[in-house]
Amino acid sequence: MSEKLGIALIRGDGIGVDVADATIAVVDAAVAKAGLPALTYEEILAGAGYYKETGHDIAPGGEVRAGELDAIFLGAIGMPSVRHEDGTEIAPHLRLRDRYGLYAGVRPVKAYPNAPQRLADPRAAGIDMVILRESTEGLFFSAATHGRPNVHTDEEVCDTLRITRRTSEKLFHFGFRLAEKRKARGRPGKLTCVDKANVFNSMAFFRKIFKEIAPQYDGIEASYNYVDAQALDLIRKPWEFDVMVMENMFGDILSDLGGGLVGGMGMAACAEIGDENGLFQPAHGSAPDIMGQDKANPLAAVLSGALMLDYLAERSGNERWAEAAEMVESAVQKGFEANRLRPMEFGGDMGTKAVTNELLDLLG
């Protein structure tokens, strides 16, 4: 990987444009402060708006070009009013996950001071965990965007839930290594396998592979939880969890629950990482009703940008990219501690631009 790094930029739909622009500003400031060469951005048009105009969900050659650059950053995609004939929404990013094998969906869930806390227990202020969602298989394997055959008649519809050894092994190794990194930074060093192994053969297989790999990581505590119990525990005692690894649909649901615990989806950052590529995006939707109104909370996107910088550090072997990531994360932490970040999403008085400018000021 060359030192001059290129990012595929997909602003997408709705507030995706707003939060992507905010992220670029903050990320570029951190990169400059770290003394690194400026990132270059190559915009790729994609999304529901583009589909409405052209009949295509991504620009010609866009899928290939996105994978040729050093990382992909996406704002948000989708508009409820624009759908395929079968009723599903426009979602080229799901196809990018599949094409590039972005199996590791990293969804941090972290509480910040002066941000909304949905749980009354004071221990909720210490929530700091990661939901690791397998992002290419599971119940999303046969999603409409992949065009895989299913039973689909006016009398019956069947979708396929797929679990493979190859992808699950890579996912679990990723999870244990992530838990090791977090342990080195003072976190508990615990990986919980979340499944429904008591009911489904696919989930029993998922757990079996986890059990085979766990002994390779002596320093990490391995545990198990059924997904329904995990949903309960994320309300009762989320502070007891560190990293949780799970199937695609389970991760889709529980990551939104996690976002709700720490304020809302405006704080829900996301990295989707494979062996050769990484895509970074806020986990929230496009909220077209507030597009361009300077109301969107850009912090989920900005924190996704920090995850992208961490990824570039690992890919390039240059730790200065990780230093830039830490600068962004520290600016968000300090901003909340000093009550300098007050997004409208949380009832505050700061729109997208004001939050962005405050972060730039905190970066100094």
Summary of the structure (lengths in Angstrom):
residues: 364
radius of gyration: 19.7
end to end distance: 28.9
largest distance: 61.3
contacts: 1298
relative contact order: 0.17
helix: 46%
strand: 18%
